[in-house]
């Protein structure tokens, strides 16, 4: 990386990052960047095309949800296709079940990102970020076996 980019990164880190991460940045001799993206398609079925796995939605990698989500979508698509004689109706049923769930998974990943202290814009974000720093918050929102059954934010 160019030296001026490293200097800019360190300056931004001083004003943006919480102390734990700032300490790491201060002690990294050769920094590197790994962008993290998430995405949720507004539709998982269009015409006779169905999206599953990362093509349907890509939650942030810290969710650890990719393989399970892809498998569940493949199963949901197979179920829909076996339950309807009409492919268009089957794909519509698949979309109506999986697309909102994909949005919730991606949204949850974004919310979990607030524990890093980045992307906090509202008082609700601040409260949630603080909650995620507590043992109960970690158990309720991060380590929970099935966050989809948890109470809404």
C-alpha positions in Angstrom: 0.0 0.0 0.0 1.1 3.5 -0.7 2.5 5.3 2.3 0.0 8.2 2.0 -2.9 5.7 2.2 -1.5 4.2 5.3 -1.1 7.6 6.9 -4.7 8.5 5.9 -5.9 5.2 7.3 -4.1 5.8 10.6 -5.5 9.3 10.9 -9.1 8.1 10.2 -8.6 5.3 12.7 -7.7 7.9 15.4 -11.1 9.6 15.0 -13.3 6.7 14.1 -12.3 3.5 15.9 -13.0 2.4 19.5 -9.9 2.0 21.7 -9.5 -1.7 21.3 -9.3 -1.5 17.5 -7.3 1.7 17.5 -4.6 -0.1 19.6 -4.4 -2.8 16.9 -4.1 -0.3 14.1 -1.3 1.6 16.0 0.7 -1.6 16.2 0.3 -3.0 12.7 3.5 -2.5 10.7 2.1 -3.5 7.3 -1.7 -2.9 7.2 -3.9 -4.5 4.6 -7.6 -4.0 3.7 -10.3 -6.6 3.3 -13.6 -5.0 2.3 -16.7 -6.5 3.8 -19.9 -6.3 1.8 -23.4 -7.5 2.3 -26.3 -7.7 -0.2 -29.8 -8.8 -0.4 -31.6 -9.1 -3.7 -35.0 -7.4 -3.7 -36.4 -10.6 -5.4 -35.1 -14.1 -5.3 -37.3 -15.2 -8.3 -37.9 -13.4 -11.5 -39.5 -15.1 -14.4 -38.1 -18.6 -14.4 -34.9 -17.7 -12.6 -34.4 -18.4 -8.9 -31.5 -17.1 -6.8 -30.1 -19.2 -4.0 -27.0 -18.9 -1.8 -24.8 -15.8 -2.2 -26.6 -14.9 -5.4 -29.8 -14.4 -3.4 -28.2 -12.6 -0.5 -24.7 -12.3 1.0 -24.7 -11.6 4.7 -21.5 -10.3 6.2 -19.0 -13.0 6.8 -19.0 -12.6 10.6 -22.5 -14.1 10.5 -21.1 -17.5 9.6 -24.4 -18.2 7.9 -23.4 -18.7 4.2 -23.5 -22.5 3.8 -26.5 -23.0 6.1 -28.4 -20.2 4.3 -27.6 -21.6 0.9 -28.7 -25.1 1.9 -31.9 -23.9 3.4 -32.7 -21.9 0.2 -32.0 -24.9 -2.0 -34.3 -27.0 0.2 -37.0 -24.3 0.2 -36.8 -24.1 -3.6 -37.0 -27.9 -4.0 -40.0 -27.9 -1.6 -41.8 -25.1 -3.5 -41.2 -26.8 -6.9 -42.5 -30.1 -5.5 -45.6 -28.5 -3.9 -46.8 -26.6 -7.0 -47.6 -27.8 -10.5 -47.1 -24.3 -11.9 -43.4 -23.2 -11.8 -44.3 -19.5 -11.7 -46.5 -20.1 -8.5 -43.7 -22.3 -7.0 -41.1 -19.6 -7.6 -43.4 -16.9 -6.2 -44.0 -19.1 -3.1 -40.2 -19.6 -2.7 -39.6 -15.8 -3.0 -42.3 -15.0 -0.5 -40.7 -17.3 2.1 -37.0 -16.7 1.6 -36.6 -13.1 0.5 -37.9 -11.5 3.7 -35.8 -14.0 5.7 -32.7 -13.0 3.6 -33.4 -9.4 4.4 -33.6 -10.2 8.1 -30.3 -12.1 8.1 -28.5 -9.2 6.3 -30.1 -6.7 8.6 -29.0 -8.6 11.6 -25.4 -8.7 10.3 -25.4 -5.0 9.9 -26.7 -4.5 13.4 -24.0 -6.8 14.8 -21.5 -4.6 13.0 -22.3 -1.7 15.4 -20.4 -3.5 18.1 -17.3 -2.4 16.3 -18.3 1.2 16.9 -18.6 1.9 13.2 -21.8 2.9 11.4 -23.5 4.1 14.5 -25.9 6.8 13.4 -28.9 6.8 15.8 -29.5 6.6 19.5 -30.9 3.1 18.9 -27.6 2.2 17.2 -25.7 3.5 20.3 -27.9 1.5 22.7 -27.6 -1.7 20.6 -23.8 -1.3 20.3 -23.5 -0.9 24.1 -25.8 -3.9 24.6 -23.5 -6.0 22.3 -20.5 -5.2 24.6 -22.2 -7.0 27.5 -22.2 -10.7 28.2 -26.0 -10.9 28.0 -26.0 -9.0 24.7 -23.4 -11.4 23.2 -25.4 -14.4 24.3 -28.7 -13.0 23.2 -27.7 -11.5 19.8 -24.4 -13.0 18.7 -24.0 -16.5 20.2 -27.6 -17.4 20.1 -28.2 -20.6 18.2 -31.1 -19.2 16.2 -31.3 -15.4 16.2 -34.3 -15.5 13.9 -36.4 -16.6 16.8 -35.2 -13.7 19.0 -37.2 -10.7 19.8 -37.0 -7.9 17.2 -34.5 -5.2 17.7 
